Amino acid sequence: MKLNGGAPAPSECELYHVDRDALFSYHKLSEAFLQKLMGLYTSAHYKNTPNDLQMLSDAPAHSVFCLLSPSAEQDGDSLPDILAVVQVALEGRISRKAVEAQLARGHRSAGDLIPWTISQQFGDSNFAQLSGARIVRIAVHPSVQGMGYGSRAIELLYRFYNGEMFSLSSSPNDNDDDDSKDESSDDKDDETNESDSDDDSDSGKKSGKKRGILNEKQTKNELTGEHSSILVKALPKRTGFDDAWLPAFVSDSQRRITSLLAGPFRDTDVKLAVAILEDFGSINTVSENTEANLAIAKRAGNSVEKMTAAELQCFLTPHDMKRLELYGRNLCDHHLVTDLLPSVARLYFTGRFGADFSLSSLQGALLCGVGLQNKTIDTLTGEFGLPANQVLAMFNKGVRKISKALQSVVEEAESKRSVLGDDARLEAEQKALKMKNVSRQTLEEDAREGATVAMAKLTGETRAAANKLPPDILKDADIMKYAVKGTEEDWSRALDSKEMSATNTVQIANKNAKPKRKLNAEDIQKEIEASMPKKEKTKTNKSKKTRR
């Protein structure tokens, strides 16, 4: 396969939609163009079957786009050169109940690869209700691979479905903002790479930032030994229906891939791993609106703000931070902090150090290789092709920057604690004044004094509650003779007693009166003598003397 017109600049090439009725019309030119197209498929892809041609001709949801040179329409004598071919399938708009019923039984319907995969991976049946275009296959001419033609085709395809080339509305007079049911306002534009052309790794990266890797297969392909992934890109024209789904899914994928780098993706090249993690950090929020950002944070389930000192204590102890500081000052070997690097690397690549903190490319790659992929310094030295001493020096600088950043988080928290507000300051002053009036008595003396004060207070409260009279009246003895004795408890107890219901009289015991002494024999004799006449008293006294 040769290019007759040479290799024009990718920015000057245009993307054309191929009419399938004309392509399979059995015309000589159509047959020649179809042969070129299938030849490009065969040379660029590792797996081709006759069913691919049948799907291209019969599947109603599939479309074909070709990237041609700028002089394609001017060359009327010959067929234009096909620089790139993109096969697209429209997917989505699946009922939520149908998705939930299928996933509950563990089954998936045929077709609609992206909606079923994402709904199953993230457990979200709402995603299948959206619509989008999936790139089934992309192939670039072997002579111009790696020159940007694949990226140019993806960029023009994105602009086509975004409605930038022409209006996709049913009526040309309608406003684009009101066409929420047309293809120009679809909520997603799915892009998945299935070819081996050199431009596949760059597909979708030059056409915007609102994209993200939502799924990466953990098992390798048996033929190529590569991991397949799904790259999803959202269209700027929004319908207002759950605009937070993409950042939330990307945040979840970031946590998954960060954890899996130590497992299935351990053998991945560290440069590719760092590129994927940095791409996660470059994704912007859906909208600058506060409500949209809150919805993103709610669906994402994790925070992307700078961590606090309380959160830092969940990952590192003060002794761990001391070890990082010692290694940053070249006072110990790097093996002493190897166990701390997974937690530190996870915090760094998830953006918890803050937006103003960053490491150099080499320092970030070393942190990813050692902390997330659990590779040794010797292995990374071979991948980078640098001397071991230079790699260790850069690694030490990176750990030193991380140690200083962590120390600043702790210092900032301590400074906030020391700077008290007005209420906290007054409370502290009151506590200090109470400490000045502390008694120097022993514990027993203080307990006795406290008991005396408490009993006096209790007695005074009881009397005041019982009498409820001013102090002047309480001091007047003549008036207090007529005061009603007893407390409210005594009166309520007496009124509720059975004697009250039987006799209609109430008796209250006088607690202040002295108890009466019991009478003995002498008291009885004195009472008898007091009641007898004087003569009898004289005879009684004489008889007593006589007896004596």
Disulfide bonds with the S-S distance in Angstrom:
none
